Each structure stands twice: as structure tokens, then as C-alpha cells.
Amino acid sequence: MSALTVQQEPASGDNWDELVRLWEETDWPEGCKVEIIGGIITVAPPLVNHHNYIAVKVQRALLPVLPEACEVYQTLNVAVPSRVGLYIPDLVVVPDQAALEEGNYVPAAVAELVVEITSKSNAVNDRVAKLAGYATAAIPLYLLIDAFASGGPTITLYGEPNNGHYRILQAGKFGETFHLPAPFDLKLDTSAFPTP
């Protein structure tokens, strides 16, 4: 099953507010991932086991190296500036204080790291739209774990955001050890990551 487009609205003015209201108030199918990407509400099917397994392994590796007063979250809504979207990264590291704020989302500017793990139905969003959105938000690190890359499963670390663009800090294939720089200083072993 692929992602479903629910409604398209211009990402500006009152239409944006109406789109967010629709996103907040609609009773979406249980277990689905509902995001606003480029002014479009998308509903993706529930995640498969391999996807969840990778998320848990990355989360477990991050826990001992988190910056003080930060946590790693799954399913935390992140608002990207300029009304580009409301994303739900597979994992996001934010300060405790941001997660305690009133509301349905945190501003992307507070995130230290976002992790997206592609699914067959949403890979292009993670590779293109979210890459641009996270760079525009100047999130310091974006880790893209792409099991559906055309040349085989890959992992790419983006960083040093500048004018809405990232630089590739490291790229490789499943099975390699990846280094996440400060403030994490983590060697991430990807050898256990399953392939589709």
C-alpha cells in the first residue's frame, strides 16, 4: 500500500491554519502515519516490522550518548518553518523542555537530530521533501536510513545546513559502522539492519 494524499492546500495564510486544523481534528486510521508534507496531508500505512526494528536499534544506541536534558522520541510531531510541513520523524532528539511545551508539535529548530527510515511507500518524501525541510529548519543532523535505495540499502548522514541545503557528512551501506559526530559521538553499527 502506498501513501494516500488526503488534501492539497497552499502552504500559506488561513489555508495553512485550516490544513493544520484538519490534521489535528480528523480521526485518522489507527496506526497510520499522518503528516503534512509540502502542504499536502499524507496518510501512510502502519510501519512494517523491519522498519520498527531499525528504529529500536538506533534508539537504543542513542540513549547512552544523548546530550544532557535531551531525549529521543518516536512519533513526535515536528513543525518545519515557513509552513513547509508537520513531519513525524522515525526518531528525533529534542530537549526535554520542548517536549513538555503545550501543543501537538515541537518546532524543528529545537531538534538536535532527526532520523528517517524509508518505507517503500514514502521513500521519496524522506529523500527529497523532508531532506529539504529539515535543512531549511537548520536541524544540525539528519540521518537517512534508506532500505529501498536503488543500489541497495544505504545510510546517509547530512549536516552543516546552510541556506536550506545540507552537506553529506558520511554515506555508506548497511553493514558498515557509522559515526555520528558531537554532541553524540556515537559509532552506530548497522550490521544488524535487516534488508527488505
Stockholm file with secondary structure:
# STOCKHOLM 1.0

chainA/1-196         MSALTVQQEPASGDNWDELVRLWEETDWPEGCKVEIIGGIITVAPPLVNHHNYIAVKVQRALLPVLPEACEVYQTLNVAVPSRVGLYIPDLVVVPDQAALEEGNYVPAAVAELVVEITSKSNAVNDRVAKLAGYATAAIPLYLLIDAFASGGPTITLYGEPNNGHYRILQAGKFGETFHLPAPFDLKLDTSAFPTP
#=GR chainA/1-196 SS CCCEEEEECCSSHHHHHHHHHHHHHSCCCTTCEEEEETTEEEEECCCCHHHHHHHHHHHHHHGGGCCTTEEEESSCCEEETTTTEEECCSEEEEEHHHHHSSSSCEEGGGCSEEEEECCTTTHHIIIIIHHHHHHHTTCSEEEEEETTCTTSCEEEEEEEEETTEEEEEEEEETTSEEEECTTTCEEEECTTCCCC
#=GC SS_cons         CCCEEEEECCSSHHHHHHHHHHHHHSCCCTTCEEEEETTEEEEECCCCHHHHHHHHHHHHHHGGGCCTTEEEESSCCEEETTTTEEECCSEEEEEHHHHHSSSSCEEGGGCSEEEEECCTTTHHIIIIIHHHHHHHTTCSEEEEEETTCTTSCEEEEEEEEETTEEEEEEEEETTSEEEECTTTCEEEECTTCCCC
//
